[in-house]
């Protein structure tokens, strides 16, 4: 693999890309403003034609993002998400282990429909704060092992639950779009992602439950049952005060079930995830029949503009071939050649993806950098794109070690139920385990599904 030279357009793309990453990381200006500057710069420097750059705001994944917030608004308006969470905790939260596992199920269900991890954290935080208090953890000087496990494992579950679905977060949607573009497709399949990613997320959540409660923060015998007499009654009373299930909630359950069913069966009917959620949002907004009105929906347009900038930057990277040039020159400098075994590339890319989460404040930025790199490495070495890009994409949600690594991490840290050292210990252990799991996954499940030929094949 020889050293490749840069053209003027490559240097322009490198300058825009570097400036965008610095501004997004430092947050010197709002992220949406950075995106607007990026789009203008890419047009003015001639990296992309104006029409190509501006059409990223109409990307199918952008529509999927917007419409997902409408669907999330249905969950909030009908309070079906809160009812489900309260019912599950009241039903299974009478023991410490059951309480934590009930939140795992709650996070998985919500992740199927809510593409914002911060929204999930905001919905659930009041509930698990009450549960923590019931088990004697009120934060500060009254921290205990149960409280640490409950908060940190919820943080882990919120992020890993999102990883199980391509619609689980804006970053997974971006990863799917980047990989689909490299494959010459419009969209990465919902079920293709689900079959490979969801079992991995569930296994890692269960491992985290065992590791956290039995090893890092072992729950004492006296912490395994409610410490406050009748404490769970507070949640039971809150559930009772919601009254019987309303007709609007039944409609919400029907709409979400239909959307999920159509997403899961896309290979049979051919409807893309975007058009399916179009139909779900349209029905939800229909006068008389629907559940919400437009003004009931809180669409974070600043995040949409941020995403548009990210997609435009991605299109610029693809048009200029910058990731391939950078990777080629870097590999040439460190002595990696075409004879380097596949397993070295696999472990290098997945390990770097995980460690990068320690310094990034956005999964979207992390995805925008490392998924194109994995695509370029696969293309340069003659491997299938999915063999390296998909395993890297499956590691997007590991942003739970430090409070600034993600918005849910920052939100949960304010609970004062655990220290920075607690989060670091739990997070680093789970990162190492997750790296081992993605290597095992590449050698087994991803090979069985046809994404790799195995990590250690020759």
Order of alpha helices (4+ residues) and beta strands (2+ residues): alpha-alpha-alpha-alpha-alpha-alpha-alpha-alpha-alpha-alpha-alpha-alpha-alpha-alpha-alpha-alpha-alpha-alpha-alpha-alpha-alpha-alpha
